[in-house]
C-alpha cells in the first residue's frame, strides 16, 4: 500500500487485505493475516479507528474520513488532518516522552496512522470519571504534559527559525481551526443550525444568548484564540482524549493541533473536570458521589499546581528561545526580573484559561458536540438540572475571569453552585 493510491476508506472486511503487506504493522502483530482480528471502535466525531490483533500483538489503525463522521458527507473535511495529528504526536513525544502512543507508520495518501494499542486496563478518562473512579496520577501526569509541551513548543524554548517553520506547517490546519472557532466560540450563543440542548434548558439558553457581557467575552476569547500563536497546542485536550490506567496517563487524538494561546489547552482540560463535577449528581444511582466531587475539585487544583510548578521549573532551566532572554535578566544578575516576567506570563495564562474553560462548558451543553458526562444521564429533568448549574458556573468564570485570583476561589464557587437547591 502506498500513498500514491487513490484514497479508500478502510473497513473491518478490507483492512487485512489492504494492510497485510505493511511492514510496520506486520512486525508488530504478525504476518499471517488469517489470524488477524479486526474491530472498529471509533466512537468519536471524525474518524475510523480499528484495533487489529494478530499472533504477535496488537495495534491501532486510525484513518481520517473526508467528512465529519458525526454529521456525514454533507460536512466535508480534508484528509490532511491526519498529517497534523501525526506531526503533533511526534512533537509531543519529543517534548513529553512517554505521554502519547508510539507511532509505527504514517501514510499521508491514505490518511492513516498505525500506532500503539493502549490495551485494557486502559480506558477513556471520561468513562472512568463517569464510573466514579478516583485515579491517583492524572493531575500530575496531565499537568506535566501540558507544561512540557506548551513551554517546549513556544518561543520560550525553540530556536526561532524552527518555531517559525513549525508555525507555517500547522497554519494549514485551517478547517479544524474553523470548527473550533465556530462550534466553541460562536455557535452556542445563537440559534446555529447544528446546535442542540436538553429541552428543559430553553429558558437558560435564552438568557445566555441575550447576555451581552458573555457574548462580548466569548468573542474576545475567540480573538485571542485566532491571533495569539504562542505555542503548538493539542487543540482538543479533554477527558475523552486521554487514556488512563491506575498507574498511567496517555494523551491521544491531537488532530486539532495548531499554534495558539497556551491557556487554551489548560482551560479546555480543566473545564472537563469541572463538567464532570457538575454531572456527578446524575450518576448517583449506585450511591452518593460526595467523595467523587471532592476528588474532582482536588484534581483541578493539583493539575494547575503541577502545571505552574513544572512551567516555572522549565522557565528557570530551559528558557533558551527568543522571549525573555537570560541575557536581559539572569546574565545581568537580575533573577528577580526573570521571576517578575514569569509571574506575568503565568497570570495571563491563568486569566485566559478561566475564559476558555467557561466557554468550553457552554459549547459542550449547547452546541453540536456534547460529552457523555451529561449525555449518559437518562432522566432529562436531572440532566438539565446538572447542566444548568454548569452553565451558570461557566458564565461566571468567563465573564469575571479578571477578578478571580486562585483555583480555590473557582472550586469554592463550583461547590456553592452545585449545592443550590434549584437552578
N, C-alpha and C positions, 0 to 999 in steps of 0.2 A: 504493500500500500504506500503510495507516495502522495505528496501534496499536489501533484500535477493532475490527479484525477478529479473529475467534477465532484462537488460536494454531494454526499449522500448520507442522510440520517441513518444512524445505526439502529438496530432493533435486537431484541433477545434472539431472534431467529438468525440474523445475519452476522452478528458480531464475530463469532468464531471463524466463520469463513473469511471475513474481511480482514481480521487481525491475526489470523492463525500463523502468519509468517513474520509478524512483528518481533524483531529480535529482543527488544527490551521486555515486552510482555511475556514472551516465551521463556526468557531467562528467569523471570520472576515466578511464573506459575506452572511451567512445564510445556513441552511442545506437543503433547498428544491432545489435540483439540477434542477428541471424542470423550475425554474426561473433564472437559471444561463445563462448569455450571455457571450460567449467566442469569442474573436477575436485575431488573430495572427498579431502582429505589428512589429515583428523583422525586422529592416532594416539594421542591422549590418553585419559583415563579418563572424560571427562564430556561433551564437546561435538561438534557438527558443525563442520568447518572446510572452506571451499571457497576455491579460487583461481579467480578469474574474470578472464579475459583478453579484451580487445577490441582494436579497431583503434587506440584511443588510449592503451592501457596496461593495467595490471592492478591488482587489489585483492583483499583477503581479506574474505570474509563469514564471520563466526563466529556460530553460533546455539546457544544453550543448549537442552538437551532436558529434558523433565520427569522425568528419571530419570538414574541413574548409567549412562553408556553401557557402562562396563566390566562391569557386573553385569546390567543390563536393567531392565525396568519393575517388577521386584519391589522395587527400591530407589528410590522416588520422591524427587525433589529439586525445589525451587521454581525456576521460571524467573527469579526475581528476581536470581539470581546474576549475570546479565549486567548488571543495573543497577549492582551493586557493582564489577564489572570496569570498566565504562565510567567510573564516578566515580573509581576508583583510578587509571586511566590518565591522566585529565585532571589529577589532582593530582601524579602522578609527573612528567608532562611539565612542569608549572609549577615543580616543585621541583628537577628534574634535567633540564633541557632537552636534547632530542635522545637521550634514553636509552630511549624506548619508541616503538612505532609511532604514526604520526599517525592520528587518528580522523577519518573523513569523515562518518559518520552513525550514529545510535543509534535503534533502535526498541524501546521498552520492551515494548510489547504482544507483539511477535514475538520478543522476547528475542534480538535480533541486533545486532551491531556490524559496520559496514563500515569497514575500516581499511587502512592502508598494507600493501602486499605487499612483504615483505623478500625480494627475488628472489635467486636464485643470483648470486654465490657464498655468500650467507648459508646457514648450516646450523645445526642444533641443536648447541649446545656439547657436549652429552653424546656425540653421534655423532662429533664432531671428536676428542674425547679418546679414545674407543674406537679410532679410526683412528690414534692416536698423533701427532696434530698438536700442535705447540707454538706456541700463539698468544701473541704478544708483549704484547698490550694488555689482556687480560681482567682481570688483577689490578687494574690501575689503574682501568679503567672500572667494574668491579663495586664496588670499594672506594669510589669516588667516589659512585656511585649510592646505595649503602646509607647512607653518611654523610649525604648531602644529603637524601634522602627521610626517613630516620629522624629526623634533627635537625629539619628544617623542618616535619615533621608532628607535632611534640610541643609541650608547654607550655614548652619552652626557647625556642621561636621564635614560636609562633602567638599571636594575640590570644585571650585566654581564651574569650570568647563564641563565636568562630568555631571554636575547637577543640572546645568542648563540643557545638556544633551538629553538627559533623562526627562526633564520637563517637556521638551519638544516631543519626545516619544509618546508620553502619556497624554499630551494635549489632544491627541487624535481620538481619545475615548469619548467622543462627542455625544453619541446617542445615550450612553449610560449616564453621563453627567446631566443630560437633558431630562432623563427620567427623575433623577434626584431633584433637580431644580424645580420641576413642576409638581411631582407627586408629593414631595416633602414640604416645600415652602409655599406653594400657592394653592393647589387643588383643595386642600382641606377647608379653605376659607371662602369658598364659593361653591355653587352647585355644579361642580365639574361632572362630566358625563359618567365617569367610571367610579365616582365616589359611592360608598355605601356605609351605613351605620345601623346600629340597633334601633328599631323604630321608637322605643321609649325615650331616646335621646333627642327627639325632634326639637324640644324647647331649648335644651342646652346648646344644640348645634346652631339654632337661630341666633342665640345670644353671642356665641363666638364669632359668627360670620358678620355680626353687626358691631363687633368690638374693634373700634378704630385703633386703639393703642396696640392691641395684639397684632392686627394686620400690618401696621407700620413696622412693628418689631420683627415680624416674620420676614418682611421684605428687606429690612436692614441685615438680617442674618443671611438671607439669600445673596445679598450683595457681597458680604464677607466671604461666603462660600465660593462665589463665582470669581472674585477678584483677588483673593489672598492666597497665592500659590506658595505656601510656606514649606510644604513637605509632601512626600509621597504618602497618601492615605490608603488604608484598606478600602475605605469608601462605603462599606456596608457591614460595619462591625457591630453585630447584635447577637443575642443569645442563641439565635438559630444558625449562626456562622461560627460556632465554637463546639468542638467535640471534647468530651471530658471522660475521665475515669476518676476514681477516688484519689489517684496519685498524679494524673497527667492532664494537661490542657493544651489543645491544639486549635489554631485558627484556620479556617477554611474559607473558600469562595470569595477571593478579593477581586472579582471581575469588574467591580466599580472603581478600581484603583485610579487615582489621578492626583495631581498636585493641588492641594487645598489647605485650609487652615488646620493647624494642629488640634484645635479644640473640637473639630467635628467628630473624629473617631471617638474621642473620650466622652463627649456628650451623648452620642448615639448609644454607646455601650452602657453608660450609667442609666440612661433613660430606660433601657430594657430591664435593669434590676429594679428600678422604681415601678415600672409597669407590673413586673412580677409581684412586687409587694402589694400593689393595689388589687391584684387579681386573687389573692390568697383566700379571701372570704368566699369566693366562688368555688373553691376546691376543698371545702371543709366537710364533705360528705362522710369522710372517714375519721373525723376528729378535728379539733381546733388547730389553727395554724399560727398561734401566737408566737411560738418559738421560731417558726419559719420566717415570720415577718421581722422579728428581731434579728435573725441571721442575715436577711437580705439588706437591712439597713446597715448592719455591720460590714457586709461585703462592699457596699458603696463607699463607706468611709475608708476601709482598708485599701480598696483599689486606688482611690485618689491619693492616699498617703504613700502607697508604694510607688505610684507614678511620680509624685513630687520628689520623693527621695532619690529614685533612680535617675530622673531627669536632672536633678541637681548634681548628682554624682558625675554624670556624663558631661555636664556643663563644666565642672571643675577639672575633669581629666581628659576629655576628648573634644574640646572646643577648638577645632583646627580649621574651620571654614572662614568665610569672608565676613561673618557677622560677629560683632562684639569681640574683636581680635584681642588676644592676650597682650599684644604689643601696646594696646591702649590702656591696659589695666594692670595685670599681674607683672608684666615685664617692667613696669614703672613703679612696682611696689604698692600698687593700689588694689589690693584684694577686696577692699570694701566696695570699690566701684564696680567690680565684677559681680559681687553679691547684690548690689543695688539693681544692676541690669537684670540679673536672674529673677529677682523679686518682681520686676516689671513684666518680664515675659510670662512668668507663672500666673501673675494676676490677670493678664489678658486672656490666657488660656482658660482660667477659672471662670471669668465673667462670660466668655463666649460659649463655653461648654454648657453652662446653665441654659442659655438661649437655645442652643441646638437640641438639648435634651427635652426642653418643653415642647418644641416644635415636633420632635420625633414622637412624643407621646400622642400629640394630636393627629398626626398623619396615620398612625397605626390604629386609630379608633374611627377616624372619619374618612380616610382616603381609600385607595384601591387595595393595598397590600396590608391586611390585618395580621395579627400574630395570635398564636394558639393560646397564649396565656388567658386571653379573654374569650376567644372563639370557642374554646372547649367547655365553657360554662353553658350548659344546656338551657337553664332557666333564664329566659330573656330579661325578666324583671331584675333578677340578681345580677346578671351580666351588666345590664345598664347601670345599676347602682355602683358596681365596681368601676365601670368606665367613666361615669360622671365624676367620681372622686379623682380619678387620674387626670381627666380633662381640666378640672379645677386646679390641680397641682401644677400641671403643665403650663397653664396660662400664667400662674403666679410667678414661676421661676423664669419664664421667658420675658415677661414684661418688667419684672422687678429685679432682674439679674444684677444690676449695678449696685443694688442696696443689700445684697446677700453676701456675707463675708466668710462663711465657713460651711463645710459639709454637715456639721452638726445642726446648723440652722435649717438647712434643707431637710434633713431627716426628721427634725422636730416638727417642721411644717407637714411633712408627709404623714407622720403619726397622728397629728391633730386632725387632719382632713379625713384620714381613714376611720377615725373614731366618731366622726359626726354621724348622728342618728339618721339623717336623711339628706339627700342632695337634690 
